[in-house]
Amino acid sequence: MPIASPEVYNEMLDRAKANEFAYPAINVTSSETVNAALRGFAEAESDGIIQISTGGAEFASGTKVKDMVTGAVALAEFAHVAAGKYPVNVALHTDHCPKDKLDGYVRPLLAISRERVDAGGPPLFQSHMWDGSAVPLDENLAIAAELLAQAAAAHVVLEIEVGVVGGEEDGVANEINEKLYTTPEDYLKTVAALGTGEKGRYLLAATFGNVHGVYKPGNVKLRPEILKQGQDVVGKELGLAPGSKPLDLVFHGGSGSLLEEIQEAVSYGVVKMNIDTDAQYAFTRPIAAHMFTNYDGVLKVDGEVGNKKAYDPRSYLKIAEQSMATRIAKACEDLRSSGRMLAG
């Protein structure tokens, strides 16, 4: 299927909320990792999300060019072509973008999508993330309101972060402290500033102890009940029935989380969960094994000629693709929770 249209993406998110499952959002940095994500979704018979961080986009443009917009556009255009060969819906998203990179990343990409939409076509990306966790909440929400209006005009969903995800990812580092927990007041201020969809659809990355990076299961101390508290306080403010889940939530920093914690978070309205660290390892591990196993083929040891079949990048990238795809398919299964996440 082609990359999801705005209508299909909204239907995907609605279906996830209604059936209590979440889509894995896979960070990619190259055409090969895009292929792995597409293959993983297809093997799981699941729709999914592919996302590109600022650093991933810069890398994708070439280490000499280092232009975020160029890299993001290149990967997105590749995905638009490649996704047509798979029987699943895939949405394109850009990951964490802090304030100092908005003018060099999210705003130009929104402008590109607006031009495409005005010309009668689909947006290039289906959603973008503004990460205002490093600025005061009032400033975070003021910028979010401005971006939400631009996103809505381009038929794009906005993702915001309220609270702080600890640890380090893609050069952005945050301390692990009490700021890791979004407060009830934070939720209410968010809804007061952005509404609940009437100004444009947005996803909320509320934080409940999330930490980026590599951790063994059980080492990340999550409090998923923070998400339920947020849904409840907003629902009460809006006069909704108890148990309503008015917010579309996102789970960041899930490496090392226990499966039951993930599924509890999903039950409270998480519709998207970012997968980066685990997918990176799944891609790299078989390459390392290939190099160690075939060292005399990939290196011209003692003046020998080596083995072209061993050092041809295709020989190890194809097993890296399969490994990453398998990990993504497993993530799809884990995030199905009590619902089903079939291709739609």
N, C-alpha and C positions, 0 to 999 in steps of 0.2 A: 504494500500500500504506500501511497505517497506520504510525506510528512504530514502530520495531523493539521487539519485546518483549524481556525479558531473555534468553530462550532464543535468539531470532534474533540478538541482538547478540553473544552468546557464540559462536554459529555463525559469524557474520561474522568475528570475530577469529581463530577457529580456522582458517577458510578462508584468511585472509590469511597466517597463519604457514605453513600447509602448502604454499601455492602461491607463496610469496615475492613478495607484493605488499603494498602499504599503501593505506589509505584516506586521501584528503585530508580534513582537518578544517577546515572553513571558519568563520572568525569572522564573526558577524553582529551588527548593531546595530539592525535595523529589520525590519518585515515585508517591505519590498522586497528587502533583502539575503537574507532567508530564501527568498523566491521565486526569487532568482537562484541560490542554492545548489541548491535543489530542481531547478530547470530544468537547471543544469549537470550534475548527477548523471544526470538522465534522458537528456540528450543524449548522454552518454557510456555509457549503459546500465550504469551503475555504482551500487552501493550507496555510501553515504558518511556523513560525520559533520558535524553542524552544532554549533558551539560558541559560547558566550557568555562573554566576560570580565567581570570585576567592573565595569570602566568601561563596557563595552558594555551591560551590564544596567542600570546606573544611567542611562545615556543613554536607553535604551528606555522607561524609566518616565516620561520627560518631564523636561525641563530644570528644571521647577519642583518636581517631586516628588523626583527624585534618590534613589530607593530601589532598591537592587540586587535584592532578592527580588521586588519588584513587577515590575520590568522583565524579569527572567528568567522568571517565571511567565507573563507576558503573551506573550512570544515563544515560549515552549514550547507554550502552549495554542494559539497561532496555528499553529505547525508541526504539532501533532497533527491539526489540521483540514485544513490545506493539503496535507500529505504524502499524504493519502488519494487525491489526484487523480493521483499519479505512480506508475509501475510499478517503483519501486525501494525498497529498505529504507534508512531513514535513522535514525541514532541521534542523541540529543541529549546534549550534554556541556557542562560549564562549565570554562572555561580558568583559567589562573593565579589562585590565591587565596592570598595571603600570610597569615601568622599573624594580623595585626591585623584581617583581614576575615573570618576563619572564622565568628565568631559572627553576623556580619551577612550572610553569603552561603551558604557550603556547609552549615553545620549546620542552618539553617532549611530549606534545600531538601531535605536528607536527611530531615528530620522530615516534610515534606510528602509525600515519596515513601513513607515508612514508613506514614503514615496511609492513603494510597491502597492500598498493598499489603495492609495489615491489613483493609481493607474489601473485598478481593477484586479490586482493580483493578491496573493496571500502574503502575510508578513514573513520575513526571513526567519525570525525566531518566534516561538509561541509564548515565551516568558523570559523576564530578566530579573535579576536580584540586585536590590540596593541594600548594601550592608552598612547600616548606620549605627552599629553597636558601639563604635568608638567615639561617637559624639553624644552630647546631651540629648535626652529623649525628645524634648520639644523641637530641637533642630532636626533630629532624625525624622520625626513625623512631618515637619514642614517640607523637607526635601521629598519625603515619600508622597505627600499630597501633590506636589508639582509633577513628579514622575508618573504618578498614577493617572493624572489627566492626559499626559503625553502617551502613556501606554494604552489607555482606553481608546484614544483616537487612532492608534495603529493596530487595534484589535489584538493587543498583547496583554497578558496577565503580568502583574508585578509581584515580586516576592520581596518581603522586608524582614529584617531581623530586629527583635526587641528583646533585650537581654544580651548576654555575651556567651559565645561558645569558647571554652578554654582550649589550651594547647596551641598547636601551630599547624597551619596548612597554607601551602603556596605562598610562604613568606609573611603571612599575617599571624601574629602571635598574641595571645591574651592570657592573663594570669588566671589561675584556678582559684576563685574566691566566691563570695556571696553574690556577686553580680551574675553568676551563672544561672540564676533563677528569676524568671519573669514574674513580676508581682501582679496582684489583682488590679492595682492602680494603673500599671502599665497597659494591661489589656483594655481597660476602660478608656484611657487616653487614646489608644490606637483606634478604637471604634469611633470615638468622638471626632477624630481628625480625618479618618478615611472612610467612615461609613461601614456598611456591610454588603457592599456590592453595587449600590446605586450610583456610586461615583466611578465604578470600574472594579473588576475582580482583582483581588490580591490574595496571596498566600502569606501566612505569618509563621516565620521561624521563631517561635517562642522557645525559651531555653529552660531546661529542667535538670541541669547538671551535665549537659553534653560537653564532650571534650574531643577535639580533633587529635589525630595521631594514632599511634600503635599501642594497644593495651591488651593484656590477656583478659578473657572473659571474667567478669566479676570485679575488675579493678576500677571501672568507671561507675561512680555512685549516682545513679539516676533517680529522679523523683517524678515519675510520670503523672502522679496525682496533681502536680502543678498545672498540667494541661487541662485536666478535668476542672480544676478550680477556675481556670480562666474561662472555659466554656460556660460554666455555671454562672459566674458573675456577669458575663456579657449577656447570657440568656435572660437573667433576671432583670438586668437594666433595660432590655428590649421588650420585656413582658412576654417572653416565650415560655412554652411549657417546660417543666423540669425534664432534664435529659436532652434538651435540644443542643445541637452542636453548630452554632452559627458561624464559627471560624474554620477556615481551611488551613490546617497546620502542617508544618514541615519539620522533619527530624534531621538535624545536623549532628555531626560528630558521634556516629553510632558504632565505630570500631571498638570491639571489646564489650559491647552491650550483650546482656543475656537475652535469649530469644523471648522469654516471657516478658521482659521489660519492653522489648520492641513491640510485641503484640498488644501489651497493655496500652502503650502510647498510641498505637494505631486505632484501638477501640475508642479513644477519646477524640478522634477527628484528624489524625495525621493521614494525609493523602500522598505524601512524597517523602522519601527517605534517601538522603545522599549516600552514595557508595563511592569511595575514592581509594582509601588506603588498601582495603582488601582486594580491590580489583587490580591495583598496581602490583601488589605482590603476586597475584595469580598470573599476571602477564609476565613478570620478570623471572619467577622461579624456574620455569622450564627452559628459559634462555640460559640461565646459569648452569643448569644440569647439562644442556647441550654442549656448552663450552668446556665443562670439565670432562665430559664423556668423550668428546671428540677433539681434545686439545691438540693432538698431533695432526688433525685434519684442518682445523681452523688456523693453526700456526704453521709456519714453514720451519719446522724444528730441524736443527742440525743441517741446514742447507737443503732440505727436501722441498718438494713443491706443494705440499699440503693436499687437501682434498676439496676441490671446488664445490662439490655437492654439500660439504659440511660448512663451508664459509659463505655460501650463497645466502644472503639474508632471508630469502624465502624459506630456507630449510628450518630455521628456528622461529621465524615470525609466525609461521602457520601453526606451530604447536603452542606458541604464546597466545594466539588468537583463540584456539580451542580451549585452553586453560582458563582464560579470562571469561570466555563465553559460558563455560560450565559454572564458574563462580557466580556470574550474573543470573543464570537460570536458577541456581540455588537461592539467591536473594529474592527472586520473584516468588518462589515457593514459600519462603519464610514470611514474606509480607502479605501473603494471601490471607493469613490469619483465619478468621471465621467466614470470610467471604470468598469469592472467586474473582480472579483477575484475568479472565480470558480475553483474547483479542476481540475487539469489538468493531 
